[in-house]
Amino acid sequence: MAALAGRVLAIGGSDPSGGAGIQADLKTIAAFGAYGATAITALTVQDTRAVTDVIVLPPGFVAGQIAAVLGDIGADAIKTGMLADPDVVEAVCDALAAGPRATLVVDPVLRATAGRVLLAEAALAVLKRRLLPMAALLTPNLPEAEVLAGMAIPDLAAMHHAAEVLLTLGVPAVLLKGGHLPGDTVVDLLATEDGVEAFSAPRLTSRHTHGTGCTLGSAIAAGLAQGASLRDAVLRARAFVRAAIVTAPGLGAGNGPLNHAV
């Protein structure tokens, strides 16, 4: 068995159905041959159809998990997902600032696929003020980008403008995911201070898309932990997610999980 390469700390909520959140993070990190550790911010009751209940863990407990991992095993990259409320965001930022530096990928989880709010509105200001300036990459989908950039994104031209706006929030790179736009082609934009690069691919017709954002963010973090360039990590992660959708096991009555063992 090959030795594990790279250490990734995933910070986010737990999904008992195994398709998203911390469970998807760990499966993805393992698929990339990296070592995964976790700090859980919230417990959820959910399946492929809906999130029906959420318990947010105490901020000090969340910070303690992060400190325990960083103080012992360490991390080459860190990926955040569901952060729930302002106090948890503050605690995460405090814990990251106190620990050794690692490449940070922020997946700004605002809502579940089924619509449940997973980040309190009051937490947005904290996320923008404290967490984003610590990040190496922000990976919003279009609804998340609309909230963060404060603008509608109805087309590709607006996506380009929004990506530039998001860069002004203090993060040096943005991967703006275009899957919510209609059309037969899905375009994602990778924006940095050097410009904007578009990655296009045919749209996959599938209901099995539960946890795609978590999976993509963790795949990028794993690549960065292993020393890949940002562009290469993004390309590798996008290919992984597409393959995971195509080979999805067909489970659940709603938005089914991916195949993380692809």
Phi, psi and omega per residue, in radians:
M1 nan 2.326 -3.117
A2 -1.208 2.577 3.095
A3 -1.196 2.555 3.105
L4 -1.218 2.447 -3.126
A5 -2.098 2.071 3.105
G6 1.578 2.505 3.129
R7 -2.076 2.238 -3.117
V8 -2.179 2.210 3.017
L9 -1.742 2.069 3.093
A10 -1.754 2.224 -3.134
I11 -2.027 2.066 -3.103
G12 3.088 -2.940 -3.092
G13 -1.576 2.754 3.134
S14 -1.611 2.360 3.085
D15 -2.021 1.885 -3.089
P16 -1.119 -0.369 3.116
S17 -1.351 -0.198 3.034
G18 1.447 0.030 -3.046
G19 -1.627 -0.427 -3.067
A20 -2.355 -2.982 3.056
G21 1.050 -2.640 -3.079
I22 -0.994 -0.648 -3.120
Q23 -1.119 -0.765 3.092
A24 -1.153 -0.648 3.113
D25 -1.021 -0.908 -3.083
L26 -1.105 -0.728 3.122
K27 -1.076 -0.737 -3.115
T28 -1.172 -0.823 -3.135
I29 -1.014 -0.739 3.121
A30 -1.142 -0.676 3.139
A31 -1.097 -0.489 3.132
F32 -1.541 0.041 3.100
G33 1.343 0.368 3.108
A34 -1.852 2.955 3.117
Y35 -1.695 2.215 -3.108
G36 -1.863 2.340 2.999
A37 -2.192 2.855 -3.037
T38 -2.415 2.706 2.900
A39 -2.332 2.011 -3.035
I40 -1.589 2.251 -3.106
T41 -1.690 -0.477 -3.062
A42 -2.733 2.643 3.009
L43 -1.844 2.364 -3.141
T44 -2.132 2.702 2.903
V45 -1.886 1.942 -3.106
Q46 -2.718 2.764 2.975
D47 -2.349 -2.791 -3.102
T48 -1.318 -0.132 -3.099
R49 -1.762 -0.586 -3.040
A50 -2.925 2.764 2.924
V51 -1.724 2.102 -3.045
T52 -1.890 -0.260 3.102
D53 -2.782 2.623 3.137
V54 -2.452 2.321 2.968
I55 -2.040 2.039 3.109
V56 -1.476 2.260 -3.117
L57 -1.337 2.696 -3.130
P58 -1.047 2.396 -3.108
P59 -0.938 -0.711 3.131
G60 -1.123 -0.585 3.109
F61 -1.204 -0.707 3.087
V62 -1.091 -0.833 3.133
A63 -1.073 -0.641 3.127
G64 -1.109 -0.686 3.096
Q65 -1.086 -0.778 -3.136
I66 -1.092 -0.811 -3.138
A67 -1.078 -0.683 -3.126
A68 -1.106 -0.756 -3.135
V69 -1.200 -0.875 -3.076
L70 -1.178 -0.523 -3.116
G71 -1.395 -0.191 -3.100
D72 -2.148 -1.264 -3.101
I73 -1.297 -0.669 -3.096
G74 1.422 3.079 -3.140
A75 -2.648 2.421 3.027
D76 -1.561 -0.483 3.078
A77 -2.532 2.650 3.131
I78 -2.262 2.403 3.112
K79 -2.201 2.228 3.080
T80 -1.845 2.537 3.074
G81 -2.195 -2.035 -3.123
M82 -1.170 2.118 -3.140
L83 -2.013 -0.081 2.866
A84 1.239 -1.178 -3.032
D85 -2.542 2.974 -3.048
P86 -1.023 -0.689 -3.097
D87 -1.152 -0.648 3.102
V88 -1.201 -0.724 3.101
V89 -1.043 -0.787 3.118
E90 -1.057 -0.769 -3.119
A91 -1.123 -0.714 3.107
V92 -1.099 -0.790 3.138
C93 -1.097 -0.739 3.114
D94 -1.069 -0.773 -3.107
A95 -1.172 -0.689 3.122
L96 -1.186 -0.691 3.141
A97 -1.150 -0.541 -3.103
A98 -1.443 -0.302 -3.079
G99 -1.673 3.097 3.089
P100 -1.138 2.601 -3.095
R101 -1.205 2.468 3.070
A102 -2.596 2.689 3.133
T103 -1.143 2.189 -3.040
L104 -1.915 2.183 3.032
V105 -1.904 2.155 -3.112
V106 -1.894 1.988 2.971
D107 -1.702 1.857 -3.003
P108 -1.398 1.334 -3.067
V109 -1.192 1.944 -3.135
L110 -1.823 -0.672 -3.110
R111 -2.455 2.670 2.962
A112 -1.295 2.815 3.115
T113 -0.955 -0.637 -3.127
A114 -1.400 -0.058 3.021
G115 1.956 -0.208 -3.109
R116 -1.149 2.303 3.110
V117 -1.218 2.218 -3.114
L118 -2.006 -0.080 3.030
L119 -2.361 2.068 -3.132
A120 -1.047 2.525 -3.100
E121 -0.985 -0.657 -3.132
A122 -1.140 -0.362 -3.120
A123 -1.377 -0.323 -3.111
L124 -1.041 -0.755 -3.115
A125 -1.096 -0.686 3.129
V126 -1.184 -0.748 3.120
L127 -1.031 -0.774 -3.124
K128 -1.234 -0.662 -3.062
R129 -1.345 -0.656 -2.993
R130 -1.954 -0.808 -2.986
L131 -1.363 -0.776 -3.062
L132 -1.055 -0.688 3.095
P133 -1.144 -0.251 3.090
M134 -1.539 -0.229 -2.964
A135 -1.505 2.669 2.978
A136 -1.634 -0.443 -3.091
L137 -2.657 2.417 3.021
L138 -1.979 2.320 -3.051
T139 -2.175 1.135 -3.115
P140 -1.416 2.606 2.859
N141 -1.460 -3.140 -3.033
L142 -1.145 -0.785 3.089
P143 -1.034 -0.673 3.110
E144 -1.182 -0.709 3.138
A145 -1.143 -0.629 3.115
E146 -1.076 -0.705 3.125
V147 -1.209 -0.819 -3.075
L148 -1.191 -0.654 -3.108
A149 -1.569 -0.242 3.141
G150 1.185 0.694 -3.113
M151 -2.683 2.717 3.051
A152 -1.354 2.576 3.116
I153 -2.258 1.412 -3.050
P154 -1.526 -0.206 -3.054
D155 -2.723 -3.140 -3.058
L156 -1.152 -0.643 3.111
A157 -1.075 -0.722 3.104
A158 -1.178 -0.566 3.076
M159 -1.056 -0.770 3.133
H160 -1.064 -0.751 3.137
H161 -1.153 -0.743 -3.125
A162 -1.105 -0.682 3.127
A163 -1.062 -0.689 3.113
E164 -1.198 -0.660 3.098
V165 -1.115 -0.749 -3.114
L166 -1.108 -0.538 3.102
L167 -1.133 -0.420 3.140
T168 -1.329 -0.102 3.140
L169 -1.426 -0.003 3.070
G170 1.845 -0.053 3.118
V171 -1.649 2.389 -3.047
P172 -1.379 -0.236 -3.128
A173 -2.610 2.505 3.138
V174 -2.318 2.247 2.948
L175 -1.842 1.783 -3.112
L176 -1.608 2.026 -3.028
K177 -1.579 2.217 -2.997
G178 -1.770 0.309 -3.057
G179 -1.102 -0.352 -3.128
H180 -1.434 -0.188 3.055
L181 -1.336 2.517 3.103
P182 -1.260 2.835 3.082
G183 2.223 2.872 -3.104
D184 -1.420 -0.207 -3.134
T185 -2.083 2.344 3.084
V186 -1.793 2.251 -3.131
V187 -2.059 2.204 2.997
D188 -1.908 2.535 -3.131
L189 -2.027 2.241 3.018
L190 -1.838 1.928 -3.062
A191 -1.933 2.287 3.030
T192 -2.391 -3.135 3.112
E193 -1.137 -0.274 3.129
D194 -1.523 -0.145 3.132
G195 2.377 -2.978 -3.095
V196 -2.118 2.243 3.099
E197 -2.020 2.353 -3.124
A198 -1.767 2.379 3.045
F199 -2.054 2.111 -3.073
S200 -2.018 2.590 3.097
A201 -2.734 2.621 3.080
P202 -1.054 2.460 3.126
R203 -1.177 2.372 3.047
L204 -1.607 2.235 3.124
T205 -1.590 1.824 -3.085
S206 -2.786 2.509 3.007
R207 -1.541 -0.074 -3.071
H208 -1.617 1.361 -3.093
T209 -2.261 0.289 3.140
H210 -1.185 2.104 3.094
G211 1.516 0.273 -3.129
T212 -1.115 -0.690 -3.137
G213 -1.153 -0.778 3.095
C214 -1.050 -0.784 -3.099
T215 -1.115 -0.787 -3.137
L216 -1.095 -0.816 -3.127
G217 -1.071 -0.736 3.137
S218 -1.217 -0.617 3.099
A219 -1.131 -0.722 3.083
I220 -1.116 -0.784 -3.140
A221 -1.057 -0.693 3.117
A222 -1.110 -0.746 3.108
G223 -1.084 -0.754 3.124
L224 -1.149 -0.655 3.104
A225 -1.101 -0.485 -3.132
Q226 -1.591 0.091 3.045
G227 1.628 0.142 3.108
A228 -1.241 2.678 3.012
S229 -1.195 2.815 3.141
L230 -1.011 -0.807 -3.111
R231 -1.080 -0.804 -3.132
D232 -1.138 -0.677 3.119
A233 -1.108 -0.691 3.116
V234 -1.158 -0.803 -3.128
L235 -1.086 -0.752 -3.138
R236 -1.142 -0.705 -3.137
A237 -1.165 -0.738 3.128
R238 -1.077 -0.737 3.127
A239 -1.116 -0.673 3.119
F240 -1.107 -0.807 -3.119
V241 -1.107 -0.738 3.130
R242 -1.084 -0.777 3.118
A243 -1.119 -0.634 -3.137
A244 -1.199 -0.556 3.068
I245 -1.258 -0.819 -3.096
V246 -1.042 -0.639 -3.083
T247 -1.793 0.336 -3.118
A248 -0.939 2.502 -3.043
P249 -1.297 -0.130 3.086
G250 1.366 0.512 -3.095
L251 -1.597 2.671 3.024
G252 1.510 2.780 -3.111
A253 -1.658 -0.154 -3.120
G254 -2.035 -2.279 3.066
N255 -1.348 1.735 -2.995
G256 -1.252 2.841 -3.141
P257 -1.307 2.845 3.092
L258 -1.494 3.047 3.011
N259 -1.717 1.680 -3.106
H260 -1.365 -0.070 3.130
A261 -1.726 0.315 -3.080
V262 -1.075 nan nan
